Amino acid sequence: MTRALVIGATGGIGAALTKALRDRGAEVTALSRARDDLDVTDEARVAEVLGGLGPGFDLVLVATGALEIAGRRPEKNLRDLDAEAMARQFALNCIGPALVLKHAVRLLPRNRRAVFAALSARVGSIGDNGLGGWYAYRAAKAALNQMLHTAAIEIGRTHPEAICVALHPGTVQTPLTERYVGRHPAVAPAEAARNLLAVIDGLGPDDTGGFFDWRGDRVPW
């Protein structure tokens, strides 16, 4: 039986991923800030919660993140930049998943395939940025991508079959995106979860360190 750990399990995508995995018959440990007081930006709390888990997880999924934090909407231009708002974006969208990975490596088996995946966003792509704006969120997701790519190199030395990736789920109908969907095609969380799990199913060790969208296509850095 697959053992999976979902961080951010009460959010729109996290809840859908938890349900989809359980529907497959996986044994899922579902953790969140709302239900388990797991603030991913608090390393002491991350260490305490993950330290209480035994090793042997085949899949660790980090589905945390936010586009708006403390009421600050994405910047439209440089005049909107705010240092505190940027720091909050980095804390939640990059540092949080990094701390989870730091304390989750010991949960991954060394002798078989295991996947660590964190939800990123296409707007974090530097090469695919033709619109500008959204400075803090874009930069935080780009930093997350770099962190995962770098960690994949290190983890590969001790876990040769491990896969560490960033995943873009597409535009998903959740409270995070409701103000910004507009004319963009969006999918329900359940469909997004099925898409993401299909991508994860198709990944191999050679894909570690990559950035993939919901179709399994590589996203430019």
C-alpha positions in Angstrom: 0.0 0.0 0.0 1.2 3.5 -0.9 2.0 5.7 2.1 1.4 9.4 1.4 1.9 12.6 3.4 -0.1 15.7 2.3 0.9 19.0 3.8 -1.9 21.7 3.4 -4.6 19.0 3.4 -7.5 21.3 4.1 -6.9 23.7 1.2 -8.8 23.3 -2.1 -6.1 21.3 -3.9 -4.7 19.6 -0.8 -8.1 18.3 0.2 -8.7 17.0 -3.3 -5.3 15.3 -3.4 -6.0 13.7 0.0 -9.3 12.3 -1.2 -8.0 11.1 -4.6 -5.1 9.3 -2.9 -7.5 7.6 -0.4 -9.8 6.6 -3.2 -6.8 4.8 -4.7 -6.3 2.9 -1.5 -3.3 4.9 -0.2 -2.6 5.3 3.5 -2.7 9.1 3.8 -1.4 11.2 6.6 -3.1 14.6 6.1 -1.7 17.6 7.9 -2.7 21.3 7.8 -2.4 24.5 9.7 -6.1 24.7 10.4 -6.5 21.2 11.8 -3.0 20.4 13.1 -1.5 23.8 13.9 1.2 23.1 11.3 2.6 26.5 10.3 5.1 25.6 7.7 7.0 28.9 8.3 7.7 27.9 11.9 10.6 25.5 11.8 10.2 24.3 15.4 6.6 23.3 14.7 7.5 21.6 11.4 10.3 19.7 13.2 7.9 18.7 16.0 5.1 17.5 13.8 7.2 15.7 11.2 9.4 14.3 13.9 6.5 12.4 15.2 6.1 10.5 11.9 7.8 7.2 11.1 9.8 6.8 7.8 8.7 5.0 4.7 6.5 7.5 2.9 6.3 6.8 -0.9 4.9 10.3 -1.6 5.2 13.7 0.2 3.1 16.4 -1.3 3.3 20.1 -0.2 0.1 21.8 -1.2 0.5 25.0 0.9 0.8 28.5 -0.6 -1.1 31.7 -1.1 -1.5 34.4 -3.7 -2.8 37.0 -1.3 -1.4 37.2 2.2 -2.7 39.6 4.9 -5.0 41.2 2.4 -2.2 42.3 0.0 -3.1 41.6 -3.6 -0.4 40.9 -6.3 1.5 44.0 -7.4 0.6 45.5 -10.8 3.7 47.7 -11.0 6.9 48.6 -9.1 5.2 51.3 -7.2 3.2 48.7 -5.3 6.2 46.8 -4.0 6.3 46.5 -0.2 9.1 44.8 1.7 7.0 43.2 4.4 4.5 41.8 1.8 7.4 40.4 -0.2 8.9 38.8 2.9 5.6 37.1 3.7 5.4 35.7 0.2 8.8 34.2 0.5 8.1 32.9 3.9 5.0 31.0 2.9 5.6 30.1 -0.8 9.3 29.2 -0.6 10.7 29.0 2.9 7.8 26.9 4.2 8.1 24.1 1.6 11.9 24.2 2.1 11.5 23.6 5.8 9.1 20.8 5.1 11.6 19.2 2.8 14.4 19.6 5.3 12.5 17.6 7.9 10.9 15.2 5.5 14.0 13.7 3.8 14.3 11.2 6.7 10.8 10.0 5.9 11.7 9.0 2.3 13.0 5.4 1.8 16.5 5.1 0.4 15.9 1.7 -1.3 12.9 2.4 -3.6 11.1 5.0 -5.5 9.8 8.0 -3.5 8.5 11.4 -4.6 8.6 14.8 -2.9 6.5 17.3 -4.8 5.6 20.9 -4.0 3.0 23.0 -5.8 4.6 25.8 -7.7 3.1 28.0 -10.4 3.8 28.8 -14.0 4.0 32.5 -13.1 7.2 31.5 -11.3 8.8 30.7 -14.6 11.4 33.4 -15.6 11.5 32.1 -19.2 7.7 32.1 -19.6 7.0 35.6 -18.2 5.7 37.9 -20.9 3.2 39.9 -18.8 5.2 41.3 -15.8 3.6 42.3 -12.6 2.9 40.0 -9.6 6.5 40.6 -8.4 6.5 39.0 -5.0 4.5 35.9 -5.9 6.5 35.3 -9.1 9.8 35.7 -7.3 8.8 33.5 -4.4 7.7 30.7 -6.7 10.9 31.1 -8.8 12.9 30.7 -5.5 10.9 27.6 -4.6 11.7 26.1 -8.0 15.4 26.8 -7.5 15.3 25.3 -4.0 13.7 22.1 -5.2 16.1 21.8 -8.1 19.1 22.2 -5.8 17.7 19.9 -3.1 17.1 17.2 -5.8 20.8 17.1 -6.5 21.7 16.5 -2.8 18.9 14.0 -2.2 19.9 12.0 -5.2 23.3 11.2 -3.6 21.6 9.3 -0.8 18.3 8.4 -2.3 19.1 7.3 -5.9 15.5 6.5 -6.8 14.0 9.6 -5.2 12.2 12.2 -7.3 12.0 15.9 -6.1 9.9 18.1 -8.3 7.9 21.3 -8.6 4.4 21.0 -10.0 2.1 23.5 -11.7 -1.5 22.4 -11.2 -3.0 24.8 -13.7 -5.7 27.3 -12.8 -7.8 25.6 -10.2 -11.2 26.9 -8.9 -10.2 27.6 -5.3 -10.5 30.7 -3.0 -6.9 31.4 -3.8 -7.7 32.1 -7.5 -11.3 33.2 -7.5 -10.4 36.9 -8.0 -8.0 36.1 -10.8 -9.6 33.4 -13.0 -11.2 35.8 -15.4 -11.3 34.3 -18.9 -8.6 31.7 -18.0 -9.9 28.1 -18.2 -10.0 26.7 -14.7 -10.7 23.2 -13.4 -12.2 21.9 -10.2 -9.9 20.7 -7.5 -10.8 17.1 -8.0 -9.8 17.2 -11.7 -6.6 19.1 -10.8 -5.8 16.3 -8.2 -6.3 13.6 -10.8 -4.0 15.4 -13.2 -1.3 15.9 -10.7 -1.3 12.3 -9.6 -1.1 11.2 -13.2 2.0 13.3 -13.7 3.5 12.0 -10.5 2.8 8.4 -11.6 4.8 9.0 -14.8 7.9 10.5 -13.2 11.2 8.6 -13.0 14.5 9.3 -11.3 15.7 11.1 -14.4 13.0 13.7 -13.8 14.1 14.7 -10.4 14.8 18.4 -10.0 12.3 19.3 -12.8 9.3 21.7 -13.0 6.2 20.1 -14.6 2.7 21.3 -15.4 -0.5 19.4 -15.0 -0.1 17.7 -18.4 3.4 16.4 -17.5 5.1 18.9 -19.8 8.3 20.6 -18.5 7.9 24.3 -17.7 10.7 26.7 -18.6 12.8 27.9 -15.7 
